[in-house]
Amino acid sequence: MPAAQQTSLHSLSSSHPWLLTHPLFWTARYLNLFNCHFHQVDVGNTNTTEPQVDQHNELAEQWSRVFARTFALVRKYCTLANLLESEGSPLYEVSCHMRSPPAFFFANRPIERLNSSFFHVRPDHASGNGQHERLVVGYFHYDTLTRKRRERLSPCPHPHGGHNGPVQRLYQRRLSQITPTTWSQDSYLVCILLSMAQSLVREARSPKPMTFTARLLVTTKLDLEFLHLFEADISSELLDILDQPTLNMTNGPTSNQGGDDVGVPEKQTSKRKIETESDISRRVKLKG
């Protein structure tokens, strides 16, 4: 993207004013400018022969069944948190210890508060290569996003009472413009992945790694059979640019398909059947 060479996000937004839109209203147009794309990964058959079942695995099996069958958002979150923080897991929920809900930051200011949960790797589970400082796992229920957008695009009551039809039709048109054809390619998911990496930076006690790995687990009523996994490697340079938009982007926004990996790489997405996810915590543990 030659036009983006040696430019800043601030300069880019000056020539593209629509870039300053709230994350709730991001569309594929925003990702295309940075050559960022979703990429479907075929995980194939994940069924494996399980070892002898012990008491801990039985409990995890119960939690996974509850997670798969419940429609209550609070209960769904609680059972997944139990799985991710179960005995032997390297993860702990960091979002419940924050003073305020997780947020997406721009220019060091919180722009969007997120209805999601973040899990970091416990320092005592460090592998010696600093991987615990680079990995963050999150959970998000997509239906909270659709509800949030509808609330933001709900017209005020008519001053003399009655239905505010003209504004309602205008908002409905706007809602249809920002709602993707395929929910799993919603640009708001990129906002969550970026905020997950930002949460690692804000907790870091040592020099920042070059790249952070964000893995986001997503459920939705649009697909009750599967648990979807979104994964992205996010460069520390991009996080610096989000904090200081006047910084020059050395190679411009690119994806990991050719060229240097500066900015948000393409998102890898996969899905697994919830019914067979007997130990979700193992799926997101550190490799190696």
N, C-alpha and C positions, 0 to 999 in steps of 0.2 A: 504494500500500500504506500506508494511513493509520496503521496500528499501528506502522509502522517509522519514522514521522517523529520526528526529534529523539531518536533512541535510538542506543545504541552496540551494537557487535557483542557486547560483553561482556554487556550487558543482554539482548540478544536470545537469547544462549545460556543465560542464566539461566532464561528462560521456555520455551526449547526445548532442554533438555539434550542431545538427540540431535544437536545441531549440532556437538558436540565430538568426533564420531566421526572416526577416522583416515580420510584421503582414500581409501585402498583400499576403504573401505566406503561411500563417498558414493553416493547414489542420486538419481533425479529429484526426490525429495522435497526435497533440499537446494537444487537449482536453482530449483524452483518457489517456494520461500520468498523468493528474491531475484528472482523473475520473469525468470529467465534460461532461454533456450531455444536449441536447435539449429535452424538454418534452412538447408534444402537449397537450393543455388544451381545452376541448370542452366547449365553452361558451354558447352553446344552443341558443335558440331564444331570442334575445335582444330587440325585439319590445315591447314597453310599451306605455300605453296611455299617451300622452303628455298633460300637463296642458294648460290652455287657452293661446293662442299665443299672445305675446306682441311684441312691436316694436323691442326689443333686440333679441328675438327669431326669428323673421322674418329675421333679418340681419344675424344671425348665420345660418339660413336655406339657405340663398343665398350663403354664403361663403362655406357651405358644398357641395352645388351643383356644384359650380365652382371648388372646390377641387376634386370632383369625376370625373368631365368631362374633365378637362384640361390636356394636355400632356406636357405643358411647365413647366420645372422644377422650374424656378424662380417664376412663378405664383402659382404653387402648394405649394411651400414653404410659399409664402406671405399669401395665404388664410388660411393655417393651423396656421401660426403665429397669424393671426387675431382671429382665433377661440380660440387658447390657451390663448391669452392675452385679450380676450373680457371682457366686463364689469362684475365685480364680480368674475373673475377668480383669483385664488391665484398665478398664474404663471407669470413670466416675463422672457424674453429671455436674458440670460446672455452671450451667445456666441457673440452677436452683440456688446457687450461692451468690449470684449477682444482685446488686442493689436494685436494678431495674431489668426488664426483659432484654434479651439479646437484641442488638440493633445493627443496622448497616450504617457505617460512618462514611461521610464525605467531607473533606476539609476539616477532619478531626471533630466533626459534629454529627450526632445521631440524626439520621434522616428518616429512617423507618424502623419502628419497633416490630419485632418478629414474633409470631405465634409458633415458635419452634423450640426444641430442646437441643443443647449441645453437650457432647461428652468428650472429655480430654483423656489422655493416657496418664495414668498415675506415674509420678517420677520414679517410684520404687520399682516400676516395671520397665525401666529404661533398658534398652538392648545394648547400650554402649556406643551406638552410632548416632545418637541424638534423634532417633526416629520418633520418640515420644513427644518431641517438640514440634514435629512436622505434621502429625496426624490429628484430625478432629472428625468426630462422627456426630451426625445430627439426625433428628427425626422431625418430620413435618407432615401434617394431614392436609392434603390439597384443598379439601372442601372449606377450610377456614379462609383460604385465599379468595374463593369465589364469593363467600359471604362478605368478606371485607371490602371487596370491590363494589358489590351491590350497595353496601352501606355508604361508601364514599360517593357513589353516583345516584343517590336518592335525593330528589328535589325537596326543597323546603315547601311547607304547605302554602297553598294559595292565600294571599293576604286577606281575601274576603271569604275564605272557606272554600271547600270543594276540591276537586282534583286539578292538580297543576299539569294538565295534559301536555302542553308544548314543551316544557322543560323535561318532563318525563320521557317524551319521545327523543329529545336531544340526548339525554343521558343514556337511553337504551341504545341509541346508535353508537355512542362512544364506547359503551360496554362491549358491543359486538365487535368493534374495531380492535380492542385490546385483548379479547379472548381468543387464544390460538385454536386452530382447528384440532390439533392434537395436544391434549393437556400436558403430556410429558415433555413438550417442547416449549413450555411457558417460560418466558424470559425472567420472570420473578424468581424462578429456581436458581438462576445465576446470582441474583442478589443474595439469596440465602447462603449459597456456597462461598461467596466473597466475604460475607459477614462471619462465617465460620472460621475462615482463615484469619480474619481480623481479630477474632477472639483469642487465637493463639498468640498473635503478636502482642496483645495487651497483657498477656499473662507471662510472656517470656522473661526469663531471668538471665539469659545469656545472649550472645550475638545471634541475630536472626539467621535462620537457614536460608538458602537460595530459593527453595521451593517448599510450599505447604500442600499437603494432600487433604482434601475435604471429601468426606463420604456421607451423602445424605440419603436416609431411608425415608421413603414417601409412600403413604397409603391414600386411597381415595375411594369414595363410593362409586366412582365411574368404573372401577376395576377391583371387585371384592376378592378376586382369586389370587392376586399377586401382591407381593411387597416389592416395590421398585427401589433400585439402588442407583444413585447418581454420584459419579466420582469425577473430581477435577484436580489437577495439579496447578496451583496458583503461585506465580512468582512473587518474591518479596518486592521486586521493582514495581509491580502493579499496585501492591498495597501501599508503597511509598507514594505513588502517584495519586492514589485516592485520598491519602492524607494531605498531600501537598500538590494540588492540581496545577501549579505553575511550573513544576519540574518538567524538564524535557523528557520525552519518551525516546530513548536512544535508537530503537529500531522500529518505532511505531507499533500500534496494536496488531498482533499477529496471532495465528493459531499454531498448533503443533503439527500441522500438515505443511511441511516445507518451511524454510526460513528459521530464524531464531525464535525461541520460545520466550517472548516478552508479552506480558498481558495475560488474558485468560485463555488457556488452551481449550480445545473442544471438549465438551462434556461427554463422558462415557456413561451410558445408561444401560441397565440390565434389570431383569425382574426375576423373582423366584416365587414359587407357589408358597403361600403362607402356611398351608396345611402341612407341608413337609419341612418347615423351618423349625425343627425341634430344638435347635440350639443356635439362635441368631447371634449370640455373643461371639461364637467361634468365627462367624463369617466376617467380622470386622476387627478381629484381633490383629496385632502386628505380625507382619510376615517375617520369617526367618527366626 
